Amino acid sequence: MKYQKVCTLDDLWAGEMIEAEVDGRVIVVVNSEGGEPHAFRGACPHQAIPLGEGKFDGRVLMCRAHQWTFDVNTGKGINPGDSRLREYPAKIEGEDVLVAVGSVETLFAHS
């Protein structure tokens, strides 16, 4: 699995979200309050609306289009509960946030 640097911890404080591109894939990287950075596919699993345009309150990420909400510590849907964000492996090395997009496939929860 090949990890790539997407930002530093100084670029992504607790409770913040950034959008990045890794190997041609748009991702969002969130740093949950009291947690670790997580990386997700940058589109809502509902209708592929860019999640970087959504709202993030430090724990919950909301899609701007239809207000679908997700717990960023698990990627699990809050509303609706049967949805899930596609998560990419992320880790911290020193001050760098690294993400591996590899062969993670796109998921859509509903049409």
CORDACOR-V480434 format. One record per residue. N is the residue number from 0. RES is the residue in one small letter. D_FIRST is the distance of its C-alpha to the first C-alpha in Angstrom with 1 decimal. Layout:
BEGIN
N:RES:D_FIRST ; N:RES:D_FIRST
END
This chain:
BEGIN
0:m:0.0 ; 1:k:3.8 ; 2:y:6.4 ; 3:q:9.9 ; 4:k:13.3 ; 5:v:15.4 ; 6:c:18.4 ; 7:t:20.0 ; 8:l:21.6 ; 9:d:24.9 ; 10:d:23.9 ; 11:l:23.1 ; 12:w:25.8 ; 13:a:26.2 ; 14:g:27.3 ; 15:e:25.9 ; 16:m:23.7 ; 17:i:22.3 ; 18:e:21.1 ; 19:a:18.6 ; 20:e:17.0 ; 21:v:13.4 ; 22:d:12.9 ; 23:g:16.3 ; 24:r:15.7 ; 25:v:18.0 ; 26:i:16.9 ; 27:v:19.0 ; 28:v:18.1 ; 29:v:20.7 ; 30:n:21.8 ; 31:s:24.0 ; 32:e:27.2 ; 33:g:26.8 ; 34:g:23.1 ; 35:e:19.6 ; 36:p:18.0 ; 37:h:16.4 ; 38:a:14.9 ; 39:f:16.3 ; 40:r:16.9 ; 41:g:19.8 ; 42:a:22.4 ; 43:c:24.5 ; 44:p:24.0 ; 45:h:27.8 ; 46:q:28.5 ; 47:a:25.6 ; 48:i:27.5 ; 49:p:25.5 ; 50:l:24.7 ; 51:g:24.9 ; 52:e:28.6 ; 53:g:28.9 ; 54:k:30.2 ; 55:f:28.3 ; 56:d:30.5 ; 57:g:28.1 ; 58:r:27.3 ; 59:v:27.9 ; 60:l:26.6 ; 61:m:29.2 ; 62:c:29.1 ; 63:r:32.0 ; 64:a:33.2 ; 65:h:34.0 ; 66:q:33.2 ; 67:w:30.5 ; 68:t:29.2 ; 69:f:26.0 ; 70:d:25.3 ; 71:v:22.3 ; 72:n:21.7 ; 73:t:21.0 ; 74:g:20.7 ; 75:k:23.7 ; 76:g:26.6 ; 77:i:29.8 ; 78:n:31.9 ; 79:p:31.5 ; 80:g:30.1 ; 81:d:28.6 ; 82:s:26.0 ; 83:r:22.5 ; 84:l:20.1 ; 85:r:16.7 ; 86:e:14.4 ; 87:y:10.9 ; 88:p:9.1 ; 89:a:11.0 ; 90:k:12.1 ; 91:i:14.9 ; 92:e:15.1 ; 93:g:18.8 ; 94:e:20.0 ; 95:d:16.9 ; 96:v:15.1 ; 97:l:11.5 ; 98:v:9.7 ; 99:a:6.5 ; 100:v:8.4 ; 101:g:6.5 ; 102:s:9.2 ; 103:v:11.0 ; 104:e:14.6 ; 105:t:17.6 ; 106:l:20.1 ; 107:f:23.8 ; 108:a:25.9 ; 109:h:29.2 ; 110:s:30.8
END
